[in-house]
Amino acid sequence: MAFPVIALPTAMHRLAGVVILLALSTAAPAASPLVTPAELGALRGSSDVRVVDIRDATSYGDAHIPGALSAPYGSWRGPAANPGELPALPALAKRVQSLGIGPGSHVIVVSAGDDVTDFGAAARVYWTLKLVGLRELSVLNGGMAAWQAAGLPVDRVPASVAPSTFVPRVDTSLLATREQLAGAVGAGRTRLVDARPAAYFNGETRHQAAKLPGTIRGAVNVEHATWFVPGTTTFVSPREAHAIAAAKAIDSARETISFCNTGHWAATNWFALSEVLGQQDVRLYAGSMVDWTQAPERLPMDNVPNRFEQLVIDWKLWVDRTFD
């Protein structure tokens, strides 16, 4: 960034230079959106670091990063009828406060790291924390599996911390609502990115809570698994992410809305575009296809199968629900 040249008396000019240098030297560097196990190992002793383990309570009790606080993923999600729905703001505030998180905290989210779908849980919690006003955020690349594979220490004693008085300030620029999305469909100004596997995008199946198979009209399909080193649960480097975005034609500054079934896989695409690549105007549609298809009126969709094909899908889902 170029600063304007201002004519100042020599003494004032020198003083201004000192002030600028002091400001630059004291400014805290932004947290990296991804940290390695080794980097987390070096950071976790800091008083302003909060390691948040979003695995289930049993897994946390079996082994967790020393000092990590338990906050299972389900506590960040909505009801079974619409899991992507955000919890009420008071509940989110209480959740954040219980972890001792304040405006100056560096929060590092840790998921299991079992597969690429699991990363979506960490990305969704990261997005939620950013939505309520926090900025120093990271995800442990590879999750708990990577931590243990690196031979780093684990603990079984639950960690605790004094609650904070954090007051959320919702950043609506990160969130797309159904109404906003309905207005964007067909307008040509917004890129809609469906993060689901191709079978969902093509209308061959649907989420149990969705009313219809298919995708939002005009969406492109960029599967969430695209962003990982093949055969691993490791998120790709920023350089590789730039190459992926260019290949998928999603590397421009055009406004983007990421969605999936319930805002889980979509959080990975949002994280890649917004946090790793630094693209502007990237939003997450939290309710995603479950919310879209539950609207009172029929909203625009592509790849919707005919009635007979829908009945076949319904039957298969009933079998899965009944006998799985």
N, C-alpha and C positions, 0 to 999 in steps of 0.2 A: 504494500500500500504506500502511495506517495503522499507525503505531508506537504502542505503549502509552505512556501518560503516567506517568513515574516521578518521584516527589518527591525531588529532590536538593538538597543545600546549594548556594547560589548559585555558589560557586567551582567545585564539581564539575560543576554544570550547564553552566557556560561551557566547562570543559575537555572535557566530553563533546561539546558542539557543535563545538569545534575539531577533535576527532578525527573526527567524522562528516564535516565539510567536507573535511578532508584526504583521507579515504578516497574520497570522491566525486570529488575533483579529480584523484587519482592513478589511479583505476580506468581501465583501457584500454577504449575503446568497442568493442563487438562489431563484427566485420567485417560489411559488407553482403553478403548472399548473391549479389547481382548488382552488377557494376561496369561502367561504360561505358568505352569506349576512353580517353576523356579522363581519367577517374578512375584507370585503370590507369597511364596515362602519368605522372601525378603521384605514384603510389605506388611504381613499380618501382625507384626509386633507393634505397629504404630497405633497410637491412641485414637486417631481419627479414622482408622480402617474398621469397617464392619463386614465380616465374612458371613453371608447369608446362605444357608444350606436349605434348598427348596425340595429336597427329597422327602419321602415319607418318614414318619417318626421312628419306625423300626430300623430303617436303613441308617438313619442318623445315629440312633443308639448303638448300633453295631460298630460303627467306625465313622468318625468325622474329623475334619481338619481341626486341630487344636484352636480353641477360641471361637469356632464357628457357631452361629446362632441358628436354631431350627425354626423354619418358617415354611411348612409344606406348601407345595404349589396350589393345592386346593383352596387354601385360604386367600389366594389372590384372584380367584375365579368366580364366575356367576353360578346360578342354579343349574341343575341337570337339564331343565327345559331349554336353557340358552346359556351354555357354559362360557361363551365368549363375552357375555355381558359383564361390565365392570361392577364390582361390589359398590355399595353406597359409599360416598365419600367419608362419612364418619367411621365406617368400618376400615377403610383403607388407612385413614389417619391413625386409628388405634393400632393397626398392624405395624405401621412404620414406627410409631412411637415406642411400641413394645420392644423393638430391636435397638433402641437407643440411637436412632438415626436422626441427625440434625442437618441443617443446610451445609455445614462444612465437612460432613462425613464422606469418605470414599467407600462406596458400597461395592463389594465384589460378590456376584451371584454365582452359586455353585449348584449345578444339577448333577445327575448321576453320570452322564457321559456314556450311557449304554448304547445309544444309536443316534442318528441324525435328528429323529423326531424329538428326542429328549432335549436337544439344544433349544428347540422352540419354547420350552418351558422357561429356560433361563432368559431368552430374548424377550419373552412376554413379561416377565417380572421386571427386567431392566426397563422396558418401555413403560410399564406402569409407574415405576419409581421416577422416571423422567417426566411422565405426564403430571405427577403431583408436585413437580418443582425441583427435584434433585438433579444435579448435573455431574458430579464426580462418580461415575458408574463404570463398572467393568464386568465382564463375564470370564470365568475360568475356562479357557479353551480346552476342550476335552473332558471337562467336568471332574468328578471325583475319581473316575476310572483313570484319568491321566495323572492325577495327584498320586494315587497308589502305585501306578506303574512306574512313577519316578522314584519310588522308594522313600517318599517323604513321610514324616510322622503323622500318626492318627491318634485320636483320643476316643474314649467312651463316656467320659464324664460330661454331662450337659453343661453348656456354657450359659451364663446369664449376664445381664447388663441392666443398669438403671434406665428406666423409660425416659424418653426425651419429651420435649414440649413442642415438637415439630408441628407447624400449621401448613397443610397442603395449599398450594396455589396452582390450580389446574391450568396446564398449557394446552389450550384447545387446538393449537396449530398442529398437534401431533395426532389428533383424533378425527376420524371421519364418521359422521352419523349416517343413518339410513336416508334421511331427508337430503343431506348434502350430496350423497352419492346418487340418489335418484335424479337430482338436478344436473349432475355431471354427465350422466349417461347420454350419449349422442351429441353432446356439445362439442366434443373434439379437443377440449383444452386439457383434459385429465387422462393420464394413462392408468388403466385398471389392470393390476397384476394379480393373477390367481396363483397362489403358492401350492395348490394341492397336486397330488399325483394325477397323471393324465386321465385315469379312469373316472375321477370325479369331474374334472374339467369337461370331459367328453360326454358326460351324462350317463355313464355306464353304471354308476352307483351314487349313493348320497349318504350323508351323515344321518344317524338314526333320528335326530331331532329336526332335520330339515324336512320341509314339505314337498319339495320337488328336486329332482336331479337337474344338473346343468350348471351353467355359470352366468355371471352378470353380463349383459349385452356389451360387446365390444372389448371384453377382457382378453389379455394374452396370458398364456400359461408359462410360468417360470417356476418349476418345482423347487421347493425349499431345499431338497437334497443337492441341488446344483452347486451350492456354496461350500462343499466339503471336499477335502482331499479324498479321492476315490478309495473306497475300502476302509476308511477311517471315520472317526467322529471329530476330526480336527478341522476347524474352520480354515479356509484357505488364506494365504497372505493377501495384503491389500493389492499388490501388483496383480496377483491371479484374479482377485475379485474384479479389478478394473477390466481385465481381459474378458471375463465372463459377462459383465454388464455390456461391454461393447458388442460381443457376439450375440447377445439377446436383444440388442437395440434398446437398452434401458439405461443408457449412460448420459442422457441429456438432462437439462435443468427443468424439463417439463414437470408439472405437478403430478405426483404419483400416489395412488391409493393401493395399499396391499391388503388382500383379503384371502380367506381360505374357508374352512367350515365354521370355526369358532375363534378365530384370531390367534391360533397357536402356531401353525406352520407359517402363517402370514407374518408373525413377529420375526421370524428368521429373515424373510425377504426385507422387511422394514429395517432390521438391524444391519443387513448387508449394505443396503442403499444409503440409509441415513447416517449410520454410525461409522461403518468401515470405509465407505466411499465418500462420505461427506456431502451427499446430494441434498439440495434444499427442497422444501415443500414435499416431504414424503410423509404420508399419513397411514395410520392403521385403522381399518374398519373392524372394530373389536367384535361385534356380533357376527359379522361375515355372512356366509350363505344361510346359516340357521336363522339369523335375524331377517335377512332379505326375503326368504321364502315364507316367513311367518307374518309378513305384513298383511293387513286386512285386504288390501287390493293386490292384484297381480302386477308385479314389477317386471320390467324388461329383462329377458333372459335369452341366452343362446344355448344350443345343444340340449334342449329339452326333448327327451324321447317321447314317442307316442304313448297313448294310454295303455296299450297292451304291454309295452316294454316297461312302463312304470309299475304295472302290477307284478311283473316278474321280479323287478328290483325289490318291491315291497315284500314279496314272499321270501326272497333270499335274506333280507334283513330280519324278517320274523324268525326264520330258522336260526340265524346267528344269535338273535336275542334270546330265543327259547332254549337252545341246546348247547350254546357255547359255554 
